[in-house]
Amino acid sequence: MLQNFDDRWVMVTLANRNQPQQRKRVIYGFSTAKDAGVFHQANDPQLFAIAVPVTHILFRLFALKTIDSAIFFETPGDLNAGVEIRQTDLQQLIEQSLTQLQPSPSPQPKIPPNLA
């Protein structure tokens, strides 16, 4: 990840070329610090690469509604093929998993009327 000295990850706002009013905010995850530096290219001394576990990135993507997607560049040296994880898709997957984990209500046993 690229981060600044305020411990904030770099977030980029992307605009659709055909519809400039349509925007999304993304964070990028790189497989190497070198790839992060190549991607940034501006050599801003306020930005630097840090190692962050993917689970932390996904948690932040889920928790922060200010980020629309995370784009991961999995192959070192290849900044053309990223995998996008959209916040809405991640949220749906988590909700589905939680629903599957909930126990189904067990049927109430039928008590015969003449039990006493």
C-alpha positions as CSV (number, residue, x, y, z in Angstrom):
1,M,0.0,0.0,0.0
2,L,1.0,3.6,-0.5
3,Q,0.7,5.6,2.7
4,N,1.5,9.2,3.8
5,F,3.2,10.3,7.1
6,D,-0.2,10.8,8.7
7,D,-0.7,7.0,8.5
8,R,-3.3,7.4,5.8
9,W,-3.5,5.1,2.8
10,V,-3.4,6.7,-0.6
11,M,-6.9,6.8,-2.1
12,V,-7.4,7.6,-5.7
13,T,-10.6,9.0,-7.3
14,L,-11.3,7.6,-10.7
15,A,-13.7,9.2,-13.2
16,N,-15.4,7.4,-16.1
17,R,-14.1,8.7,-19.4
18,N,-17.5,8.7,-21.0
19,Q,-19.4,9.9,-17.9
20,P,-17.0,12.2,-15.9
21,Q,-19.6,12.7,-13.2
22,Q,-19.5,9.0,-12.4
23,R,-16.6,8.5,-10.0
24,K,-15.3,5.9,-7.6
25,R,-12.7,6.0,-4.9
26,V,-10.1,3.1,-4.9
27,I,-7.1,2.0,-2.9
28,Y,-4.4,-0.1,-4.5
29,G,-2.6,-3.1,-3.1
30,F,0.8,-4.0,-4.6
31,S,2.7,-7.3,-4.4
32,T,6.0,-5.5,-3.9
33,A,7.2,-2.1,-2.7
34,K,9.0,-1.6,-6.0
35,D,5.6,-1.9,-7.8
36,A,4.1,0.7,-5.5
37,G,7.0,3.0,-6.3
38,V,6.7,2.5,-10.1
39,F,2.9,3.0,-9.9
40,H,3.3,6.3,-8.0
41,Q,6.1,7.7,-10.2
42,A,5.8,11.2,-8.9
43,N,8.4,10.5,-6.2
44,D,6.4,12.4,-3.6
45,P,8.6,12.3,-0.4
46,Q,5.3,12.3,1.6
47,L,4.3,8.9,0.3
48,F,5.9,5.5,0.9
49,A,5.1,1.9,0.5
50,I,4.1,-0.2,3.5
51,A,3.4,-3.9,3.9
52,V,-0.2,-4.6,4.9
53,P,-1.9,-8.0,5.2
54,V,-4.7,-8.5,2.7
55,T,-7.1,-9.2,5.5
56,H,-6.5,-5.7,6.9
57,I,-7.2,-4.1,3.5
58,L,-10.4,-6.1,3.1
59,F,-11.5,-5.2,6.6
60,R,-10.9,-1.5,5.9
61,L,-12.7,-1.8,2.6
62,F,-15.7,-3.3,4.4
63,A,-15.7,-0.9,7.3
64,L,-15.1,2.4,5.5
65,K,-17.9,3.5,3.3
66,T,-15.6,6.2,1.7
67,I,-13.8,3.5,-0.4
68,D,-15.6,2.0,-3.3
69,S,-13.0,-0.6,-4.4
70,A,-9.7,-2.1,-3.7
71,I,-7.5,-3.1,-6.7
72,F,-4.8,-5.7,-6.1
73,F,-1.9,-6.2,-8.4
74,E,-1.0,-9.8,-7.6
75,T,1.8,-10.4,-10.1
76,P,5.1,-8.6,-9.4
77,G,6.0,-6.2,-12.2
78,D,2.6,-6.3,-13.8
79,L,0.6,-3.1,-13.2
80,N,-1.8,-3.7,-16.1
81,A,-3.8,-6.6,-14.7
82,G,-5.4,-5.8,-11.3
83,V,-8.1,-7.6,-9.5
84,E,-10.9,-5.3,-8.3
85,I,-12.8,-6.1,-5.1
86,R,-15.9,-3.8,-4.9
87,Q,-17.1,-2.7,-1.4
88,T,-20.7,-3.7,-2.3
89,D,-19.6,-7.2,-3.5
90,L,-17.6,-7.7,-0.3
91,Q,-20.5,-6.6,1.9
92,Q,-22.9,-9.0,0.1
93,L,-20.5,-11.9,0.5
94,I,-20.1,-11.2,4.2
95,E,-23.9,-11.0,4.7
96,Q,-24.4,-14.2,2.8
97,S,-21.8,-16.0,4.9
98,L,-23.3,-14.7,8.2
99,T,-26.8,-15.8,7.1
100,Q,-25.4,-19.3,6.4
101,L,-23.8,-19.4,9.8
102,Q,-27.0,-18.6,11.7
103,P,-28.7,-21.7,13.0
104,S,-32.1,-22.4,11.5
105,P,-34.9,-22.2,14.1
106,S,-35.7,-25.6,15.4
107,P,-39.3,-26.7,15.2
108,Q,-41.1,-26.6,18.5
109,P,-41.9,-30.1,19.7
110,K,-45.6,-30.9,19.7
111,I,-46.9,-31.6,23.2
112,P,-49.8,-34.0,23.2
113,P,-52.9,-32.4,24.8
114,N,-53.4,-35.3,27.2
115,L,-49.9,-35.3,28.6
116,A,-50.9,-34.6,32.1
